[in-house]
């Protein structure tokens, strides 16, 4: 006999109020118009059948009698007159077990999912479920998947009164629409220390994940070229602080690429390399290991050579980037072009003489916080701010003479300090191009933030905040350009 209380997921002997409430809840949950699961339609009919049965007083009374009979009873024996009592053998039960309910609430599973298993069996000695062990004849229980498997089998094993074993099996396939997620589940089952971040999308300035050999080579070439240009700028520009920050950022970017490439070769690099040459050889010439490891999936293999790769990147940038992203790059390029031109251009130059120097101590709010401002005076009227190194180089007379560069409108652009003996010179910039101006450092950091936004912000909410930041950088660049042109 079917225990319809289990079908409605309520306790045995529940009253009509509980039955009606459970019916409303279950019918909404498994109605075919709401639940697209093929199992839902059949179970919805079972729910209606259970409701109609339990709302019939006579049928419900019969079920109560059945449930009461199913409860274990103490055997009764009569030992008063055993000499007159006829010994009888118990009647052999040949009925097969009746598996009335056996199902779970899922069609597939993923790691760490909870699966609700329901069962109801009658006419049997015992019931066992492989994931739970011995269980009652009826019930429901949750099972959590804690280890990766491609297929999960939940087997119901019933021992009948004929001492035969009857089984019923539910087979659930593993499913995850994201291949990287499946790979992570597979690895974390074998190595609990595996970090999920390595199985996310690879980003150029993040050290997680893996990159292929050709991707690594192309990126290193680009970063090396930019590093050389920045180093030349650092050596010769009037504002080396800017290039110093860029050089540091590029070196860090190269290191990140080396780390990700090392991750890609993790089964290979377990051997001890005898020299740096051996490491470099593998990094630049060994293909990816075609398997997943704790640092991520087998990376997408770049097929383009360097120049075709650069061309495809610019085509992709022009096609996929928004107007504000393109504008931010354009305006930064204009700012660098203008001030790079200014740094190498010679204006009308006139000889001037150092007449004074001083160091001012500026206090910031509290008396305990202060910073020094280094200044040089020329021709008793022209004061310019310089860095500490520039200040002491001039004061210690490392330069023989000075020239001032001015525009046709008599705007001071720089002071050129000359060492005749060494045949060298150094420009002491003014305004934004002054090394003593902290704005040049802020500009460098702002540019790095701009690069980070362009390369790392991929999601819709990230792009929204990224657009706000890029809009701010465009505004700053426009202000700088207007000041330069005026």
C-alpha positions in Angstrom: 0.0 0.0 0.0 1.3 3.4 -0.9 2.0 5.8 1.9 0.6 9.0 0.4 1.8 11.1 3.3 5.3 10.7 1.9 4.2 11.8 -1.5 2.9 15.1 0.0 6.1 15.3 2.2 4.1 15.5 5.5 4.2 13.4 8.7 2.1 10.2 9.0 -1.4 10.7 10.4 -1.5 14.4 9.5 -5.0 16.1 9.7 -6.9 17.6 6.8 -5.6 21.1 7.3 -2.0 19.9 6.9 -3.0 17.8 3.9 -4.6 20.7 2.1 -1.7 23.0 2.8 0.8 20.5 1.6 -1.3 19.8 -1.5 -1.4 23.5 -2.5 2.4 23.9 -2.0 3.3 20.7 -3.9 0.9 21.2 -6.7 2.3 24.7 -7.4 5.9 23.4 -7.3 5.3 20.5 -9.7 2.6 21.9 -12.0 3.6 21.3 -15.6 3.0 25.0 -16.5 5.5 26.0 -13.9 8.0 23.1 -13.8 9.5 22.1 -17.2 11.1 19.0 -15.8 9.7 15.9 -17.5 9.4 14.2 -14.1 7.2 17.0 -12.8 4.1 16.1 -14.9 4.1 12.5 -13.6 4.7 13.5 -10.1 1.9 16.2 -10.3 -0.5 13.4 -11.1 0.8 11.4 -8.1 0.2 14.5 -5.9 -3.4 14.7 -7.1 -3.8 11.0 -6.4 -2.4 11.4 -2.9 -4.7 14.3 -2.1 -7.9 12.6 -3.3 -6.9 9.4 -1.4 -6.2 11.2 1.9 -9.3 13.4 1.7 -11.4 10.3 1.7 -12.0 9.4 5.3 -12.5 5.6 4.6 -9.3 5.3 2.5 -7.3 7.4 5.0 -8.5 5.1 7.8 -7.3 2.1 5.9 -3.9 3.7 5.4 -3.7 4.4 9.1 -4.4 0.8 9.9 -1.7 -0.2 7.4 0.9 2.1 8.9 0.0 0.9 12.4 0.4 -2.7 11.3 3.8 -1.9 9.7 5.2 -0.8 13.1 7.2 -3.5 14.8 5.3 -5.6 17.3 6.6 -7.9 20.0 5.9 -11.6 19.2 3.4 -13.2 21.5 4.1 -16.7 22.9 2.1 -19.1 25.1 4.2 -21.2 27.4 1.5 -22.3 29.8 0.8 -25.7 28.1 3.5 -26.3 25.5 2.8 -30.1 25.7 -0.7 -29.6 24.1 0.3 -26.8 21.7 0.8 -27.7 18.1 4.0 -26.2 16.6 3.3 -24.5 13.3 5.7 -23.1 10.7 5.3 -19.5 9.7 3.6 -18.9 6.4 6.2 -18.2 3.7 5.8 -14.8 2.1 6.5 -14.9 -1.6 5.5 -11.4 -2.5 8.1 -9.2 -4.2 8.9 -5.8 -2.6 6.9 -2.9 -3.9 9.0 0.2 -4.7 6.3 2.8 -4.6 8.4 6.0 -4.6 12.1 6.4 -5.5 13.2 9.7 -7.1 15.4 12.8 -6.6 14.8 16.5 -7.3 17.5 16.9 -9.9 18.3 15.8 -13.5 22.0 16.6 -13.2 24.4 17.8 -10.5 27.6 19.8 -9.9 30.1 19.7 -7.1 28.8 20.7 -3.6 25.2 20.4 -4.8 22.6 19.1 -2.4 20.3 16.3 -3.8 17.0 15.5 -2.2 16.3 11.7 -2.4 12.8 10.4 -1.7 11.8 6.7 -1.3 8.9 4.5 -0.1 9.0 0.7 -0.1 6.6 -1.9 1.2 6.6 -5.8 1.5 10.3 -6.1 2.3 12.7 -6.9 5.1 15.1 -4.0 4.8 16.1 -1.0 2.6 19.5 0.3 1.8 20.6 3.3 -0.3 24.3 3.3 -1.3 24.9 7.0 -0.5 23.1 6.7 3.0 23.5 3.1 4.1 20.5 1.4 5.9 17.4 3.5 5.9 13.7 3.1 7.0 11.1 1.8 4.5 10.1 5.3 3.7 11.6 8.8 4.0 13.6 11.5 2.4 17.2 12.7 2.9 19.7 15.2 1.4 23.0 14.1 -0.1 25.8 16.5 -0.8 28.2 15.8 -3.6 31.7 16.5 -2.2 33.8 14.7 -4.7 34.0 15.2 -8.5 32.5 12.3 -10.6 31.3 12.4 -14.2 28.3 10.3 -13.2 26.5 9.8 -9.9 24.6 6.6 -9.2 22.1 6.5 -6.4 21.1 2.8 -5.9 18.1 1.6 -3.8 18.7 -2.0 -2.5 15.7 -3.8 -1.1 15.8 -7.2 0.6 12.5 -9.0 0.0 10.7 -11.6 2.1 12.0 -14.2 -0.3 15.5 -13.1 0.7 16.3 -11.9 -2.7 17.8 -8.4 -3.4 15.9 -6.0 -5.6 17.5 -2.8 -6.9 16.5 0.4 -8.5 19.1 3.0 -9.7 19.0 6.7 -10.4 21.8 7.9 -12.7 22.6 11.6 -12.7 25.2 13.1 -15.1 27.6 15.9 -14.0 26.7 19.1 -15.7 28.2 22.6 -15.7 27.8 24.9 -18.7 31.2 26.5 -17.9 34.1 24.2 -18.9 36.5 26.0 -16.5 34.1 25.4 -13.6 34.1 21.6 -14.4 37.9 21.6 -14.6 38.2 23.4 -11.2 35.8 20.8 -9.6 37.9 18.0 -11.0 41.2 19.5 -9.7 39.9 20.5 -6.3 38.7 17.0 -5.7 42.3 15.7 -6.2 44.0 18.7 -4.6 42.0 20.7 -2.0 44.6 23.5 -2.1 43.6 24.4 -5.7 42.5 28.0 -6.0 39.4 28.9 -8.0 40.9 32.1 -9.3 43.2 30.2 -11.6 40.2 28.9 -13.5 38.7 32.3 -14.2 39.3 34.2 -17.5 42.9 35.2 -18.0 43.7 38.9 -17.7 47.0 40.4 -18.9 47.9 42.1 -15.6 46.7 39.3 -13.3 49.1 36.5 -12.3 46.4 33.8 -12.1 45.7 31.2 -14.9 48.1 30.1 -17.7 49.2 31.5 -21.1 50.5 29.7 -24.2 54.0 29.9 -25.6 53.2 32.3 -28.5 50.9 34.5 -26.4 53.8 34.8 -24.0 56.4 35.6 -26.7 54.2 38.3 -28.3 53.5 40.0 -25.0 57.1 40.0 -24.0 58.1 41.6 -27.3 55.6 44.4 -26.8 56.5 45.0 -23.2 60.2 44.9 -24.0 59.8 47.6 -26.8 57.8 49.8 -24.4 60.3 49.2 -21.7 63.2 50.3 -23.9 61.3 53.5 -25.1 60.4 54.3 -21.5 64.0 53.8 -20.3 65.2 56.1 -23.1 62.6 58.7 -21.9 63.8 58.2 -18.4 67.4 58.9 -19.3 66.7 62.0 -21.5 63.4 63.5 -20.7 62.9 66.6 -18.5 60.4 64.7 -16.4 62.1 61.3 -15.6 59.8 60.7 -12.7 56.9 59.9 -15.0 59.0 57.4 -17.0 60.3 55.8 -13.8 56.8 54.8 -12.8 56.0 53.5 -16.3 59.3 51.5 -16.3 58.4 49.9 -12.9 54.9 49.1 -14.2 56.3 47.5 -17.3 58.8 45.4 -15.4 56.0 44.2 -13.1 53.9 43.4 -16.2 56.7 41.3 -17.7 57.1 39.4 -14.4 53.4 38.6 -14.4 53.7 37.0 -17.9 56.7 34.9 -16.7 54.6 33.7 -13.8 51.7 32.6 -15.9 53.9 30.9 -18.5 55.6 29.1 -15.6 52.2 27.9 -14.5 51.6 26.6 -18.0 54.7 24.3 -17.8 54.1 23.1 -14.2 54.5 19.3 -15.0 57.8 20.1 -16.9 59.4 22.5 -14.5 59.4 20.0 -11.6 62.8 18.9 -12.8 65.7 20.9 -11.5 67.1 23.3 -14.2 70.9 23.5 -14.2 70.9 27.1 -15.5 68.8 30.1 -16.3 69.2 29.2 -20.0 67.3 26.0 -19.4 64.4 27.9 -17.9 64.4 30.5 -20.7 64.4 27.8 -23.3 61.3 26.2 -21.9 59.5 29.5 -21.4 60.1 30.6 -25.0 60.2 27.3 -27.0 58.2 24.6 -25.1 54.5 24.3 -26.0 51.8 24.1 -23.4 51.2 20.8 -21.5 47.9 19.5 -22.9 46.2 18.9 -19.6 44.6 20.8 -16.7 46.7 21.5 -13.6 46.1 23.4 -10.4 46.9 26.7 -12.2 44.1 26.4 -14.7 42.9 24.9 -17.9 44.9 24.2 -21.1 45.2 27.7 -22.5 44.0 28.9 -25.8 46.8 28.5 -28.3 47.8 31.7 -30.1 48.3 31.0 -33.8 49.4 34.5 -35.0 52.9 35.7 -35.4 53.9 38.9 -33.7 53.1 41.5 -36.4 49.8 39.8 -37.4 49.0 39.6 -33.7 49.5 43.3 -33.2 47.4 44.1 -36.2 44.6 41.9 -35.0 44.7 43.6 -31.6 44.3 47.1 -33.1 41.5 45.9 -35.4 39.8 44.3 -32.4 40.3 47.4 -30.3 38.8 49.7 -32.9 35.8 47.3 -33.4 34.9 46.5 -29.8 35.9 49.5 -27.8 33.5 52.3 -27.0 34.0 55.9 -28.0 35.0 57.0 -24.5 37.6 54.2 -24.3 39.1 55.3 -27.7 39.0 59.0 -26.7 40.8 58.3 -23.4 43.7 56.7 -25.4 43.7 59.5 -28.0 43.9 62.3 -25.5 46.6 60.7 -23.5 48.6 60.3 -26.7 48.1 64.0 -27.6 49.3 65.0 -24.1 52.5 62.9 -24.4 53.1 64.1 -27.9 52.8 67.8 -26.9 55.1 67.5 -23.9 57.6 65.2 -25.5 57.9 67.8 -28.3 58.3 70.5 -25.7 61.0 68.5 -23.9 63.2 68.3 -27.0 62.4 71.7 -28.5 64.7 74.6 -28.0 63.0 78.0 -27.5 64.6 81.4 -27.6 67.5 81.1 -25.1 69.2 83.8 -23.1 72.0 83.6 -20.5 70.9 84.1 -16.9 72.8 83.9 -13.6 72.0 82.1 -10.3 71.4 84.8 -7.7 69.8 83.0 -4.8 68.5 79.7 -3.5 66.4 78.6 -0.6 64.6 75.6 1.1 61.1 76.3 2.5 59.5 74.0 5.0 55.8 73.7 4.3 53.7 72.3 7.1 50.5 70.2 6.3 47.8 70.9 8.9 49.5 69.4 11.9 52.8 70.7 13.2 54.4 67.2 12.9 53.8 66.9 9.2 55.9 68.9 6.7 57.8 68.7 3.5 60.7 70.7 1.9 60.3 72.9 -1.2 63.6 73.5 -3.0 63.8 76.8 -5.1 66.4 78.5 -7.2 66.4 82.2 -8.1 67.9 83.6 -11.3 68.6 87.3 -12.2 67.1 88.3 -8.8 63.5 87.8 -10.1 62.9 84.4 -11.5 62.1 81.6 -9.0 61.7 78.0 -10.1 60.9 74.9 -8.1 63.3 72.0 -8.4 63.9 68.6 -6.9 66.3 67.9 -4.1 68.9 66.4 -6.4 68.6 69.2 -8.9 68.9 71.8 -6.1 72.1 70.4 -4.6 73.6 69.8 -8.1 73.2 73.5 -8.8 74.3 74.7 -5.3 77.4 72.5 -5.3 78.3 74.2 -8.6 78.2 71.1 -10.9 77.1 73.5 -13.7 79.0 76.4 -15.1 76.3 78.5 -16.7 72.5 78.7 -17.3 70.3 79.5 -20.2 66.6 80.4 -20.0 64.2 79.2 -22.7 61.2 81.5 -23.4 58.5 81.6 -26.1 57.9 84.6 -28.3 55.4 85.7 -25.7 58.1 85.6 -23.0 56.7 82.6 -21.3 59.4 80.7 -19.4 59.6 77.0 -20.5 62.8 75.8 -18.9 66.2 76.7 -17.5 69.1 74.8 -19.1 72.0 74.1 -16.7 75.3 73.5 -18.6 78.5 71.8 -17.6 81.1 72.9 -20.1 83.8 70.5 -18.9 81.6 67.4 -19.4 79.8 68.9 -22.4 76.5 68.0 -20.8 73.3 69.9 -20.0 70.1 69.4 -18.0 66.8 71.1 -18.4 65.1 72.3 -15.2 61.5 72.1 -16.3 58.7 74.5 -15.2 55.0 74.0 -14.7 53.7 70.4 -15.3 57.0 69.3 -16.7 58.9 70.2 -13.6 60.2 67.2 -11.7 59.3 69.0 -8.5 55.7 69.2 -9.6 53.8 66.2 -8.0 51.2 66.4 -10.7 53.5 64.6 -13.1 53.5 61.6 -10.7 49.7 61.8 -10.4 49.5 61.9 -14.2 51.6 58.7 -14.4 49.5 56.9 -11.9 46.3 58.0 -13.6 47.6 56.6 -16.9 48.4 53.2 -15.2 44.8 53.2 -13.9 43.6 54.0 -17.3 45.5 50.9 -18.7 44.1 48.8 -15.9 40.5 49.8 -16.7 40.9 49.2 -20.4 42.4 45.7 -20.0 40.7 44.3 -16.9 37.2 45.7 -16.7 35.0 43.2 -18.6 31.7 42.9 -16.9 28.8 45.4 -17.4 29.0 46.9 -13.9 32.8 47.1 -14.2 32.5 48.9 -17.5 30.1 51.4 -16.0 32.5 52.5 -13.3 35.4 52.2 -15.8 33.6 54.7 -18.1 33.3 57.2 -15.3 37.0 57.0 -14.6 37.9 57.2 -18.3 35.7 60.3 -18.6 37.6 61.9 -15.7 40.9 61.2 -17.4 39.7 62.7 -20.6 38.7 65.9 -18.7 42.1 66.1 -17.1 43.9 65.6 -20.4 41.8 68.3 -22.0 42.7 70.7 -19.2 46.4 69.9 -19.7 46.2 70.4 -23.5 44.3 73.7 -23.1 47.0 74.9 -20.7 49.7 73.8 -23.1 48.2 75.5 -26.1 47.5 78.7 -24.2 
